[in-house]
Amino acid sequence: MCSVEVLMKIIEVLQGLLTPVIAIAAVVIAYQQSRTNKQTLFLEQYDRRLKIYIEIRELIYTIVTNKYIEPPRLYEFRTRTNVADFLFGAKSDISDYIDEMIKHSIKLMDANNAYNFNTDDAEKELARMKLNQELSWFTEETRNIQKVFMKYLDVSN
C-alpha cells in the first residue's frame, strides 16, 4: 500500500506541474511565432524595397542606352515608385532620389525636344550641351545607385 500511496502522490504532483509546463510551452511557441513574423515582415519589406531599386536602375539604364525617355515610361516609373515614401519614409533620401530622377528625366526630355525641333544652330548646340549634361548625370548614377540603396538593402549584418 505504501507504494500505491507514493505513486498517487507522484501522479498528483505531476498533475500540478502539468499546467505550468503547458503555460511555459505556450510562451515559447508565442515567442517563436513572434520572431517568425518579424522575419517575414523584414523579408516582405526587403522584397518591396528591392523592387523600387530595380525600377530605378532600369530607368537609368534605359536612359543611358536609348539616350532619351518617353513620357509614358516616366509616368510608369512614377506609378511604380510612388510607394517609396511608405517603404523608406517620406523624408528619406530614396524619396528625394526618385524626385531628382524625375527632374533630370524631364530636363532630358526638354533637351531632346529642343535639339530635335530647333532649326537655329546656336539653340541646337545649347540643347545638345544640355542633353549631354543630363546623359552624363544618368551615366554617373549607374555607379551611385548601389551606394544610395546600400543602407536599405544590405543584408550582410
SEMAR-930588 format. One record per residue: y, z, x of N, C-alpha, C in turn; chain; residue in one letter; residue number from 0. Coordinates in pm, 1 decimal. Layout:
N
[[Y Z X] [Y Z X] [Y Z X] "A" "a" NUM]
...
//
This chain:
157
[[-119.1 0.0 78.8] [0.0 0.0 0.0] [126.5 0.0 83.7] "A" "m" 0]
[[117.3 59.1 192.2] [232.1 68.4 279.7] [278.1 -70.4 324.5] "A" "c" 1]
[[181.9 -156.6 354.7] [219.5 -290.9 398.4] [278.3 -373.0 284.0] "A" "s" 2]
[[235.0 -347.5 160.3] [291.9 -417.6 45.9] [435.8 -373.5 24.5] "A" "v" 3]
[[461.1 -246.8 41.7] [597.4 -196.1 26.9] [688.0 -253.8 135.9] "A" "e" 4]
[[636.3 -262.0 257.5] [713.4 -318.7 367.7] [741.5 -466.7 339.7] "A" "v" 5]
[[639.4 -535.4 291.7] [655.0 -677.1 258.7] [758.8 -695.5 147.9] "A" "l" 6]
[[756.9 -609.9 48.8] [854.1 -617.7 -60.4] [995.6 -589.7 -9.8] "A" "m" 7]
[[1008.7 -494.8 83.3] [1140.0 -463.9 140.6] [1191.9 -585.1 220.8] "A" "k" 8]
[[1102.2 -648.6 295.7] [1141.5 -766.3 374.1] [1186.3 -878.2 281.6] "A" "i" 9]
[[1112.7 -899.6 174.3] [1150.0 -1003.6 77.7] [1283.8 -970.8 13.9] "A" "i" 10]
[[1304.9 -845.1 -17.2] [1431.3 -803.3 -77.4] [1548.7 -826.5 19.3] "A" "e" 11]
[[1529.4 -795.2 146.6] [1634.1 -816.1 247.6] [1661.6 -966.3 264.2] "A" "v" 12]
[[1554.5 -1045.6 270.3] [1571.0 -1190.2 284.5] [1642.7 -1250.6 164.4] "A" "l" 13]
[[1611.2 -1200.9 44.8] [1680.7 -1249.5 -73.6] [1829.3 -1215.3 -66.8] "A" "q" 14]
[[1860.6 -1099.8 -12.0] [2000.4 -1058.9 2.7] [2073.5 -1144.5 105.6] "A" "g" 15]
[[2001.9 -1188.6 207.5] [2063.2 -1271.7 311.7] [2074.4 -1418.2 271.1] "A" "l" 16]
[[1998.8 -1458.9 171.8] [1996.4 -1598.4 131.3] [2133.9 -1647.5 85.4] "A" "l" 17]
[[2205.8 -1569.7 10.2] [2337.5 -1610.1 -39.3] [2437.0 -1631.1 75.3] "A" "t" 18]
[[2448.7 -1537.1 171.0] [2540.2 -1562.5 282.2] [2498.1 -1683.4 367.3] "A" "p" 19]
[[2369.3 -1704.6 385.8] [2322.0 -1819.4 463.5] [2361.1 -1949.9 392.3] "A" "v" 20]
[[2345.5 -1954.0 261.9] [2384.8 -2072.7 185.1] [2535.5 -2093.4 194.8] "A" "i" 21]
[[2612.6 -1985.2 188.6] [2758.7 -1995.3 199.1] [2799.3 -2048.4 336.3] "A" "a" 22]
[[2734.9 -1999.3 441.6] [2765.6 -2047.1 577.3] [2730.2 -2195.1 589.6] "A" "i" 23]
[[2616.1 -2235.0 535.4] [2575.7 -2375.9 539.9] [2676.8 -2463.1 465.2] "A" "a" 24]
[[2725.9 -2414.5 351.6] [2824.7 -2489.9 274.5] [2954.6 -2506.2 354.3] "A" "a" 25]
[[2996.1 -2402.1 424.4] [3117.2 -2409.8 506.2] [3098.1 -2510.5 619.9] "A" "v" 26]
[[2983.4 -2508.1 683.5] [2955.7 -2601.6 792.8] [2957.1 -2745.8 740.5] "A" "v" 27]
[[2895.4 -2769.1 626.3] [2893.1 -2903.1 566.7] [3034.4 -2947.7 529.5] "A" "i" 28]
[[3114.3 -2858.4 472.1] [3252.2 -2892.1 435.7] [3333.9 -2926.4 559.8] "A" "a" 29]
[[3313.7 -2852.1 668.1] [3384.9 -2880.9 792.6] [3346.0 -3018.7 846.6] "A" "y" 30]
[[3217.7 -3049.2 845.1] [3170.5 -3180.1 892.3] [3228.5 -3292.9 806.3] "A" "q" 31]
[[3231.6 -3272.2 677.0] [3289.6 -3373.5 588.1] [3438.5 -3392.4 616.0] "A" "q" 32]
[[3507.9 -3284.6 643.3] [3650.0 -3293.0 675.5] [3671.8 -3374.7 802.6] "A" "s" 33]
[[3590.4 -3348.8 904.7] [3601.5 -3426.0 1029.8] [3569.7 -3573.0 1007.0] "A" "r" 34]
[[3468.1 -3600.1 927.3] [3430.7 -3738.6 896.5] [3542.9 -3808.9 821.6] "A" "t" 35]
[[3602.6 -3741.6 725.5] [3714.0 -3800.0 650.1] [3833.4 -3828.0 740.2] "A" "n" 36]
[[3861.9 -3738.7 835.4] [3971.8 -3760.9 929.9] [3944.9 -3883.5 1015.5] "A" "k" 37]
[[3821.7 -3897.1 1063.7] [3786.2 -4012.4 1145.7] [3794.2 -4141.4 1064.6] "A" "q" 38]
[[3749.7 -4136.4 940.6] [3756.0 -4253.8 853.3] [3901.1 -4294.7 831.1] "A" "t" 39]
[[3986.4 -4199.6 804.9] [4129.3 -4227.6 786.1] [4189.2 -4288.3 912.5] "A" "l" 40]
[[4155.3 -4230.8 1028.6] [4205.8 -4284.3 1155.1] [4161.3 -4429.2 1174.1] "A" "f" 41]
[[4034.5 -4457.9 1146.7] [3982.7 -4594.1 1164.9] [4046.6 -4692.0 1067.2] "A" "l" 42]
[[4068.5 -4649.6 944.2] [4135.2 -4737.0 846.5] [4279.3 -4764.5 888.2] "A" "e" 43]
[[4347.7 -4661.1 934.2] [4485.8 -4677.9 979.4] [4489.7 -4768.6 1102.6] "A" "q" 44]
[[4397.5 -4748.4 1194.2] [4390.5 -4832.7 1313.8] [4368.0 -4978.4 1274.8] "A" "y" 45]
[[4276.9 -5002.1 1182.4] [4246.4 -5138.6 1138.1] [4369.4 -5204.6 1076.8] "A" "d" 46]
[[4442.3 -5132.5 994.9] [4562.4 -5188.8 931.8] [4672.6 -5213.5 1034.7] "A" "r" 47]
[[4686.8 -5123.0 1129.9] [4786.7 -5143.6 1235.7] [4749.1 -5263.3 1322.4] "A" "r" 48]
[[4620.9 -5278.0 1349.6] [4574.6 -5390.8 1430.2] [4605.6 -5523.5 1360.8] "A" "l" 49]
[[4594.3 -5526.7 1228.6] [4627.8 -5648.8 1154.1] [4775.8 -5685.2 1171.2] "A" "k" 50]
[[4862.4 -5585.3 1172.8] [5005.6 -5610.9 1195.1] [5025.8 -5667.2 1335.5] "A" "i" 51]
[[4960.3 -5606.4 1433.5] [4969.3 -5655.2 1571.4] [4924.2 -5801.5 1580.4] "A" "y" 52]
[[4812.2 -5832.3 1519.5] [4758.9 -5969.3 1523.5] [4854.2 -6066.4 1455.1] "A" "i" 53]
[[4912.4 -6026.4 1344.3] [5007.1 -6112.5 1272.1] [5129.9 -6143.6 1358.4] "A" "e" 54]
[[5182.3 -6042.6 1425.3] [5298.3 -6063.8 1512.1] [5259.7 -6152.4 1630.2] "A" "i" 55]
[[5145.6 -6123.5 1690.0] [5100.3 -6204.0 1804.3] [5080.4 -6349.3 1764.6] "A" "r" 56]
[[5022.1 -6372.7 1646.9] [5001.5 -6510.3 1600.2] [5134.5 -6582.4 1578.7] "A" "e" 57]
[[5233.5 -6512.3 1524.9] [5365.5 -6573.7 1506.5] [5425.2 -6613.2 1641.7] "A" "l" 58]
[[5417.7 -6522.3 1737.0] [5472.3 -6550.4 1870.4] [5404.4 -6672.2 1931.3] "A" "i" 59]
[[5272.5 -6675.1 1928.3] [5201.0 -6786.9 1990.6] [5220.6 -6917.6 1914.1] "A" "y" 60]
[[5236.7 -6909.6 1784.0] [5266.4 -7030.5 1706.2] [5400.8 -7088.5 1749.3] "A" "t" 61]
[[5499.4 -7002.1 1762.9] [5632.9 -7048.5 1802.3] [5631.8 -7102.8 1945.0] "A" "i" 62]
[[5566.8 -7031.7 2035.8] [5563.6 -7077.0 2175.5] [5489.9 -7210.9 2186.6] "A" "v" 63]
[[5384.8 -7226.0 2108.7] [5306.1 -7350.1 2113.3] [5379.4 -7466.1 2047.1] "A" "t" 64]
[[5433.4 -7443.5 1926.9] [5495.0 -7552.0 1848.8] [5643.5 -7571.8 1876.9] "A" "n" 65]
[[5705.7 -7471.9 1935.4] [5848.9 -7473.8 1968.1] [5938.5 -7472.2 1844.2] "A" "k" 66]
[[5882.3 -7433.5 1732.4] [5959.7 -7416.3 1609.6] [5876.9 -7334.2 1511.4] "A" "y" 67]
[[5941.8 -7294.9 1402.5] [5871.6 -7226.1 1294.1] [5927.2 -7278.5 1162.8] "A" "i" 68]
[[5840.3 -7297.4 1069.1] [5882.8 -7344.8 936.9] [5912.5 -7224.2 847.7] "A" "e" 69]
[[6010.9 -7237.2 759.3] [6047.5 -7124.8 672.0] [5930.6 -7065.2 593.0] "A" "p" 70]
[[5838.1 -7145.4 538.0] [5726.7 -7082.2 465.9] [5640.2 -6993.0 555.5] "A" "p" 71]
[[5625.7 -7031.5 681.6] [5546.8 -6949.5 775.3] [5618.1 -6818.0 803.9] "A" "r" 72]
[[5749.8 -6822.4 815.0] [5826.1 -6699.9 837.5] [5819.5 -6608.8 715.1] "A" "l" 73]
[[5825.8 -6667.9 596.4] [5812.4 -6589.8 472.9] [5673.5 -6526.0 465.7] "A" "y" 74]
[[5572.5 -6601.2 501.5] [5434.5 -6549.6 503.6] [5422.4 -6433.5 602.6] "A" "e" 75]
[[5485.8 -6449.1 718.7] [5485.8 -6342.2 818.9] [5548.0 -6215.7 762.2] "A" "f" 76]
[[5661.8 -6228.6 698.8] [5731.0 -6111.7 642.9] [5646.6 -6046.5 533.2] "A" "r" 77]
[[5582.5 -6127.4 452.6] [5497.7 -6073.9 346.2] [5381.0 -5994.6 403.7] "A" "t" 78]
[[5321.7 -6046.2 508.1] [5204.6 -5980.2 567.7] [5240.4 -5856.9 650.1] "A" "r" 79]
[[5363.6 -5846.5 692.4] [5403.2 -5731.8 775.4] [5492.0 -5632.0 701.9] "A" "t" 80]
[[5514.2 -5653.0 573.2] [5606.3 -5564.6 501.0] [5552.7 -5422.8 482.5] "A" "n" 81]
[[5425.5 -5399.5 510.8] [5369.5 -5264.5 500.7] [5386.0 -5185.8 630.8] "A" "v" 82]
[[5446.8 -5246.4 730.7] [5459.8 -5180.8 861.0] [5534.9 -5048.2 851.6] "A" "a" 83]
[[5635.3 -5040.8 765.6] [5709.5 -4915.4 750.7] [5617.4 -4801.1 708.5] "A" "d" 84]
[[5518.4 -4830.8 627.0] [5425.8 -4728.1 580.2] [5322.7 -4692.2 687.3] "A" "f" 85]
[[5285.8 -4788.6 769.2] [5182.0 -4765.4 870.1] [5236.5 -4704.2 999.1] "A" "l" 86]
[[5359.7 -4738.2 1033.3] [5416.3 -4692.2 1159.5] [5534.7 -4597.7 1140.0] "A" "f" 87]
[[5588.6 -4592.5 1020.0] [5707.3 -4512.1 992.7] [5828.5 -4601.6 976.3] "A" "g" 88]
[[5915.4 -4566.0 883.0] [6031.3 -4650.1 850.1] [6126.7 -4664.0 968.5] "A" "a" 89]
[[6134.3 -4565.1 1052.8] [6226.3 -4567.9 1167.2] [6152.3 -4599.6 1297.3] "A" "k" 90]
[[6035.6 -4661.1 1286.8] [5955.9 -4686.8 1406.7] [6006.5 -4807.2 1484.3] "A" "s" 91]
[[5967.0 -4813.1 1609.6] [6002.7 -4927.3 1691.9] [5930.6 -5053.5 1645.5] "A" "d" 92]
[[5820.5 -5039.4 1573.1] [5747.9 -5156.6 1522.0] [5829.3 -5222.1 1410.0] "A" "i" 93]
[[5884.8 -5143.1 1321.7] [5969.7 -5198.8 1216.0] [6089.6 -5271.3 1276.4] "A" "s" 94]
[[6148.1 -5209.9 1377.5] [6260.0 -5274.6 1447.2] [6214.1 -5402.9 1515.6] "A" "d" 95]
[[6096.2 -5399.3 1573.7] [6041.2 -5515.7 1643.6] [6018.7 -5631.7 1546.2] "A" "y" 96]
[[5967.4 -5600.8 1427.8] [5945.6 -5704.6 1325.7] [6080.3 -5762.7 1281.8] "A" "i" 97]
[[6178.8 -5676.9 1259.9] [6312.5 -5725.6 1223.2] [6370.6 -5815.4 1331.2] "A" "d" 98]
[[6351.5 -5774.1 1456.7] [6400.8 -5855.2 1568.3] [6327.4 -5989.5 1573.9] "A" "e" 99]
[[6198.5 -5987.0 1547.1] [6118.1 -6109.9 1545.1] [6172.2 -6207.0 1439.3] "A" "m" 100]
[[6206.0 -6154.7 1323.2] [6258.2 -6237.9 1215.4] [6395.5 -6294.3 1252.3] "A" "i" 101]
[[6481.7 -6211.0 1310.0] [6615.5 -6258.4 1350.8] [6605.9 -6370.4 1453.3] "A" "k" 102]
[[6518.2 -6353.7 1550.3] [6502.1 -6458.7 1652.2] [6437.6 -6584.1 1592.8] "A" "h" 103]
[[6350.0 -6565.8 1495.8] [6288.5 -6681.9 1429.5] [6393.2 -6762.0 1352.5] "A" "s" 104]
[[6483.3 -6691.1 1286.6] [6590.6 -6759.0 1212.5] [6684.8 -6830.6 1309.5] "A" "i" 105]
[[6717.3 -6765.0 1420.5] [6801.3 -6830.7 1522.0] [6732.1 -6956.0 1575.6] "A" "k" 106]
[[6600.9 -6948.1 1593.1] [6524.6 -7064.0 1640.3] [6529.8 -7177.7 1538.3] "A" "l" 107]
[[6513.2 -7145.4 1409.9] [6521.3 -7248.3 1305.4] [6661.1 -7310.7 1303.1] "A" "m" 108]
[[6764.0 -7226.6 1313.4] [6901.7 -7277.7 1314.2] [6925.0 -7369.8 1434.3] "A" "d" 109]
[[6878.1 -7328.3 1550.5] [6895.7 -7410.1 1671.0] [6818.9 -7542.0 1659.2] "A" "a" 110]
[[6700.0 -7535.9 1602.9] [6621.7 -7658.1 1580.9] [6695.0 -7753.4 1487.3] "A" "n" 111]
[[6746.2 -7699.6 1378.0] [6820.2 -7783.3 1282.4] [6945.0 -7842.7 1346.3] "A" "n" 112]
[[7016.5 -7760.6 1421.0] [7138.1 -7809.7 1486.6] [7103.7 -7918.7 1587.8] "A" "a" 113]
[[6994.8 -7901.6 1658.9] [6954.6 -8001.7 1758.0] [6909.0 -8131.3 1691.2] "A" "y" 114]
[[6830.6 -8118.7 1585.9] [6773.5 -8237.6 1521.4] [6872.3 -8314.6 1435.1] "A" "n" 115]
[[6972.3 -8246.3 1379.7] [7060.6 -8312.3 1283.1] [7203.2 -8334.4 1333.3] "A" "f" 116]
[[7229.2 -8299.2 1458.9] [7362.1 -8321.6 1515.6] [7365.3 -8454.8 1588.8] "A" "n" 117]
[[7474.3 -8524.5 1572.6] [7490.0 -8651.7 1643.8] [7585.5 -8638.1 1762.1] "A" "t" 118]
[[7666.9 -8533.6 1759.6] [7761.1 -8510.1 1869.0] [7683.5 -8457.4 1990.2] "A" "d" 119]
[[7700.6 -8522.7 2103.4] [7625.0 -8486.7 2223.6] [7653.4 -8344.3 2270.1] "A" "d" 120]
[[7778.1 -8302.7 2265.1] [7814.4 -8167.6 2309.6] [7749.6 -8062.0 2219.5] "A" "a" 121]
[[7755.3 -8082.7 2091.2] [7694.2 -7988.2 1996.8] [7541.9 -7989.7 2009.7] "A" "e" 122]
[[7487.1 -8106.5 2033.8] [7342.5 -8118.8 2051.9] [7297.6 -8044.6 2178.6] "A" "k" 123]
[[7377.2 -8054.2 2282.9] [7346.0 -7984.1 2407.9] [7355.1 -7832.5 2389.1] "A" "e" 124]
[[7456.2 -7787.7 2315.7] [7469.3 -7645.1 2285.0] [7348.9 -7597.4 2204.1] "A" "l" 125]
[[7307.3 -7676.9 2108.1] [7190.4 -7642.4 2026.3] [7064.6 -7637.6 2112.4] "A" "a" 126]
[[7052.1 -7730.0 2206.4] [6935.5 -7731.7 2295.1] [6930.8 -7605.5 2380.6] "A" "r" 127]
[[7048.7 -7562.9 2427.4] [7054.9 -7440.6 2507.1] [7014.8 -7318.2 2424.6] "A" "m" 128]
[[7062.6 -7311.4 2301.5] [7025.4 -7200.7 2212.8] [6875.6 -7204.6 2181.5] "A" "k" 129]
[[6824.7 -7323.9 2161.2] [6681.8 -7342.3 2135.3] [6599.6 -7291.4 2253.2] "A" "l" 130]
[[6638.3 -7329.3 2373.5] [6567.2 -7283.2 2493.5] [6577.9 -7131.8 2511.9] "A" "n" 131]
[[6693.6 -7077.9 2476.7] [6713.1 -6933.0 2486.7] [6617.4 -6858.7 2393.6] "A" "q" 132]
[[6605.7 -6907.3 2271.9] [6514.8 -6842.6 2176.3] [6367.8 -6861.4 2217.3] "A" "e" 133]
[[6334.1 -6979.6 2263.8] [6196.3 -7003.3 2309.5] [6163.0 -6915.1 2430.0] "A" "l" 134]
[[6260.2 -6893.1 2516.7] [6239.3 -6802.9 2631.1] [6214.2 -6660.9 2582.6] "A" "s" 135]
[[6289.4 -6619.2 2480.0] [6269.2 -6484.8 2425.4] [6127.0 -6470.5 2372.5] "A" "w" 136]
[[6080.0 -6568.6 2295.5] [5943.7 -6561.6 2241.3] [5839.3 -6567.8 2352.4] "A" "f" 137]
[[5864.0 -6646.5 2454.3] [5770.7 -6653.3 2567.4] [5761.1 -6517.7 2635.6] "A" "t" 138]
[[5873.2 -6451.7 2652.0] [5873.5 -6317.9 2711.9] [5797.1 -6218.6 2624.3] "A" "e" 139]
[[5804.8 -6236.3 2495.2] [5735.2 -6144.9 2403.7] [5583.4 -6158.3 2413.0] "A" "e" 140]
[[5533.6 -6270.8 2461.8] [5387.7 -6281.1 2480.8] [5341.2 -6176.0 2581.6] "A" "t" 141]
[[5430.3 -6135.0 2671.0] [5397.4 -6031.6 2769.4] [5432.9 -5891.4 2720.5] "A" "r" 142]
[[5528.3 -5879.6 2630.2] [5576.5 -5748.2 2586.5] [5501.1 -5688.0 2468.3] "A" "n" 143]
[[5437.7 -5769.9 2388.5] [5381.6 -5720.3 2262.8] [5278.6 -5609.1 2283.8] "A" "i" 144]
[[5197.5 -5620.2 2387.1] [5098.1 -5515.4 2411.3] [5165.2 -5382.3 2443.5] "A" "q" 145]
[[5272.5 -5385.7 2521.2] [5344.7 -5263.0 2555.3] [5402.7 -5198.2 2430.5] "A" "k" 146]
[[5455.4 -5279.1 2341.2] [5517.8 -5227.7 2219.4] [5414.0 -5156.2 2132.3] "A" "v" 147]
[[5294.4 -5211.8 2124.6] [5191.1 -5157.3 2035.4] [5098.2 -5056.0 2102.6] "A" "f" 148]
[[5106.9 -5039.8 2232.6] [5010.1 -4957.5 2304.7] [4998.1 -4815.8 2248.8] "A" "m" 149]
[[5109.5 -4752.0 2220.1] [5101.2 -4612.6 2173.2] [5038.6 -4601.3 2033.7] "A" "k" 150]
[[5034.5 -4711.8 1960.4] [4976.5 -4708.9 1826.4] [4829.8 -4753.7 1824.5] "A" "y" 151]
[[4789.6 -4830.2 1924.0] [4656.2 -4890.1 1920.6] [4566.1 -4846.3 2036.2] "A" "l" 152]
[[4617.0 -4765.7 2126.2] [4536.9 -4720.8 2240.0] [4435.2 -4616.4 2193.5] "A" "d" 153]
[[4309.2 -4644.6 2211.5] [4203.2 -4552.5 2170.0] [4130.3 -4493.7 2290.3] "A" "v" 154]
[[4188.1 -4504.3 2408.3] [4122.5 -4454.4 2528.6] [4124.3 -4302.2 2537.7] "A" "s" 155]
[[4205.4 -4237.5 2456.7] [4211.9 -4089.4 2460.6] [4104.3 -4028.0 2377.6] "A" "n" 156]
//
